[in-house]
Amino acid sequence: MNGAPRLGLGMAALGRPGYITLDRASTLGSVRTIDDMQSKANQVMDQLFQLSTTSTTTTGANRPWLDCARSYGLSEKFVGEYLRDNKIAPSDVFVSSKWGYTYVADWNIELGEGDPHEVKDHSADNFLKQVEETNEFIGEFVDLYQVHSATFESGILTDERVHAALSKCKDERGWMLGLSVSGPNQGDILKEAMKLKSTTESEKPLFDSVQCTYNILEQGAGEALQVAHDSGMDIIIKEGLANGRALRLPSLKDYAAQLDCAPDQLALGCILAQPFEPRVLSGAVTPEQLTSNFGAQDVAAKLRNEPGLLEEIMKECRVESEPYWKERSALSWN
């Protein structure tokens, strides 16, 4: 997507008190009331705007980018209030959000055994409900609206009523449409989604964008992402640090020392340097983490000039998809 920001702030870890990122207590502390989390979110958003406005980029690529979801607790509320309170014009920010999950944890971190923090529903009725909720909180700022975690089982890929509702939303609101994918078969889901067409303009694809998990550990969707990029699809990468797991990898630390950069910068730089030209979301929860993450752009530039080193790092760090996702599913909300 020409002119779109390359690095953004994902609100999954800031819009609610609990998430699966490792060691949240050490960075967020134990006090996580709504007011406290909104204050923390505002501090990180302040830093995002500071980093973006001091960028040397002269195109829309330096616009601050915020990524929300209906299930990220109060992320849309936090973002909407921040942008309005600071009198940010819609043209001066890039905002994406997602529908398809409902947050049901009631601002709790620990739930009963087996109780979910969010519940999936990819029906047309839920889309029509959630799109109005999103519109209320951040409607004038939205650039991209995404299906949250599309799967074969959820029915989103075959439900023509949903496809019609999405196409109508795109036409009437002017929002681009995307989908996020997860799991060991996310590449297959993406390839199937690419076949879908708008119900109002049959020659055009239904989805403009995909948000996919890809990092130095989980590289399984790389081929599908390249195909999507070559077709003109906007590529967004989530969980670039593997919820913190990538930062514990000894080989990453060794390569980072070799390149004189922080491990998080190298991990994200390896993603930014991929030939499918992704845009990448940071999961930072402090201004310091975000500032470090943004240093990945300089590291990516170095890696593009040393493709052999990039290939070596990716090969050294890669794990198989099935065990990666099995380990992720075992991560505790904290």
Residue pairs with C-beta under 8 A, 6 or more apart in sequence:
1 208
1 209
1 234
1 279
3 59
3 60
3 61
4 60
4 61
4 63
4 65
4 94
4 234
4 279
5 52
5 60
5 61
5 62
5 63
5 64
5 65
5 94
5 279
6 61
6 272
6 279
6 280
6 297
7 65
7 268
7 272
7 279
7 280
7 281
7 282
7 293
7 294
7 296
7 297
8 48
8 64
8 65
8 66
8 67
8 94
8 96
8 279
8 280
8 281
8 282
9 44
9 45
9 48
9 64
9 65
9 66
9 67
9 281
9 282
9 284
9 290
10 67
10 238
10 281
10 282
10 283
11 41
11 66
11 67
11 68
11 69
11 72
11 75
11 78
11 79
12 19
12 69
12 72
12 75
12 283
13 19
13 21
13 24
13 283
13 284
13 285
14 37
14 40
14 41
14 44
14 75
14 78
14 285
15 37
15 41
15 68
15 69
15 72
15 73
15 74
15 75
15 76
15 78
16 37
16 72
16 73
16 74
16 75
16 103
16 105
16 107
16 117
17 32
17 37
17 73
17 107
17 108
17 109
18 24
18 32
18 105
18 108
18 109
18 110
18 117
18 333
18 334
19 333
19 334
20 243
20 328
20 331
20 332
20 333
20 334
21 243
21 244
21 283
21 285
21 334
22 243
22 244
22 245
22 248
22 331
22 334
23 244
23 334
24 285
24 334
25 334
27 285
27 286
27 289
28 40
28 285
32 109
34 74
34 107
37 73
37 74
37 78
38 74
38 78
38 81
40 285
40 286
41 75
41 78
41 79
41 82
42 78
42 82
43 286
43 287
44 284
44 285
44 286
44 287
44 290
45 64
45 66
45 79
45 82
46 287
47 287
47 290
47 291
48 64
48 65
48 66
48 290
49 64
49 86
49 88
51 290
51 291
51 294
52 62
52 63
52 64
53 62
55 61
55 62
60 94
63 92
63 93
63 94
64 92
64 93
64 94
65 93
65 94
65 95
65 96
65 279
66 79
66 93
66 94
66 95
66 96
67 95
67 96
67 97
67 211
67 236
67 281
68 75
68 76
68 79
68 95
68 96
68 97
68 98
68 138
69 75
69 76
69 97
69 98
69 99
69 101
69 148
70 76
70 97
70 98
70 99
70 100
70 101
70 102
70 103
70 130
70 133
70 134
70 148
71 98
71 100
71 101
71 102
71 103
71 117
71 118
71 148
72 103
73 103
73 105
73 107
75 97
76 97
76 133
76 134
76 137
76 138
77 137
79 95
79 137
79 138
79 141
80 137
80 138
80 141
82 88
83 93
83 95
83 138
83 141
88 141
90 140
90 141
93 141
94 143
94 144
95 138
95 141
95 142
95 143
95 144
96 142
96 143
96 144
96 145
96 146
96 178
96 211
96 236
97 134
97 138
97 142
97 144
97 145
97 146
98 145
98 146
98 147
98 148
98 180
98 211
99 126
99 127
99 130
99 131
99 134
99 145
99 146
99 147
99 148
100 120
100 121
100 122
100 126
100 127
100 130
100 147
100 148
100 149
100 150
100 154
100 156
101 118
101 119
101 120
101 121
101 148
101 149
102 118
102 119
102 121
102 126
102 130
103 117
103 118
104 116
104 117
104 118
104 119
105 111
105 117
105 118
109 333
109 334
110 333
111 117
111 333
117 333
120 148
120 149
120 154
122 147
122 150
122 154
122 155
122 156
122 159
122 162
123 155
123 159
123 162
124 159
124 161
124 162
124 164
124 165
127 162
127 165
127 166
128 165
131 145
131 169
134 142
134 145
135 142
135 173
139 173
142 173
142 175
143 175
143 176
144 175
144 176
144 177
144 178
144 208
144 209
144 234
145 169
145 173
145 175
145 176
145 177
145 178
146 177
146 178
146 179
146 180
146 209
146 211
147 156
147 166
147 178
147 179
147 180
148 180
149 180
149 181
149 182
150 156
150 157
150 179
150 180
150 181
150 189
150 193
151 181
151 182
151 183
151 189
152 185
152 189
152 192
155 162
156 162
156 179
157 189
157 192
157 193
157 196
160 199
163 196
163 199
163 206
164 199
166 177
166 206
167 198
167 199
167 200
167 201
167 206
168 199
168 200
169 175
169 177
170 176
170 177
170 198
171 200
176 208
176 209
176 234
177 206
177 207
177 208
177 209
178 207
178 208
178 209
178 210
178 211
178 234
178 236
179 190
179 193
179 207
179 209
179 210
179 211
180 210
180 211
180 212
180 238
181 189
181 190
181 193
181 210
181 211
181 212
181 213
181 221
182 213
182 325
183 189
183 325
184 220
184 321
184 322
184 324
184 325
186 212
186 213
186 220
186 221
186 224
187 220
187 221
187 222
187 223
187 224
187 225
188 224
190 210
190 212
190 221
190 224
190 225
190 228
191 224
191 227
193 206
193 207
193 210
194 205
194 207
194 227
194 228
194 231
194 233
196 205
196 206
196 207
197 203
197 204
197 205
197 206
198 204
198 205
198 206
199 206
205 231
205 233
207 233
208 233
208 234
209 233
209 234
209 235
209 236
210 225
210 228
210 233
210 234
210 235
210 236
211 236
211 237
211 238
211 281
212 221
212 225
212 235
212 236
212 237
212 238
213 221
213 237
213 238
213 239
214 221
214 222
214 225
214 237
214 240
214 271
214 274
214 278
215 237
215 239
215 240
215 241
215 242
215 246
215 267
215 270
215 271
216 242
216 246
216 249
216 252
216 267
216 270
216 271
216 313
216 314
216 317
216 318
217 242
217 245
217 246
217 249
217 317
217 318
217 319
217 324
218 242
218 319
218 321
218 324
218 325
219 314
219 318
220 320
220 321
220 324
222 274
222 276
225 235
225 274
225 276
225 278
226 275
226 276
228 235
228 276
229 235
229 275
229 276
229 277
229 278
234 279
235 276
235 277
235 278
235 279
236 278
236 279
236 280
236 281
237 271
237 278
237 279
237 280
237 281
238 281
239 283
240 246
240 267
240 268
240 271
240 280
240 281
240 282
240 283
241 247
241 264
241 267
241 268
241 283
242 324
242 328
243 283
243 328
243 331
245 327
246 252
246 263
246 267
246 317
247 263
247 264
247 267
249 317
251 313
251 316
251 317
252 263
252 266
252 267
252 313
252 317
253 263
255 266
255 313
255 316
256 262
256 263
256 265
256 266
259 266
259 299
259 302
261 269
261 295
261 298
261 299
262 292
262 295
264 289
264 292
264 293
264 296
265 292
265 293
265 295
265 296
265 298
265 299
266 296
266 299
266 313
267 296
268 280
268 282
268 293
268 296
268 299
268 300
269 296
269 297
269 298
269 299
269 300
269 302
269 303
270 300
270 303
270 310
270 313
270 314
271 278
271 280
271 296
271 300
272 278
272 280
272 296
272 297
272 299
272 300
273 300
273 303
273 304
273 310
280 296
282 289
282 290
282 293
282 294
284 290
284 293
303 309
303 310
303 313
304 310
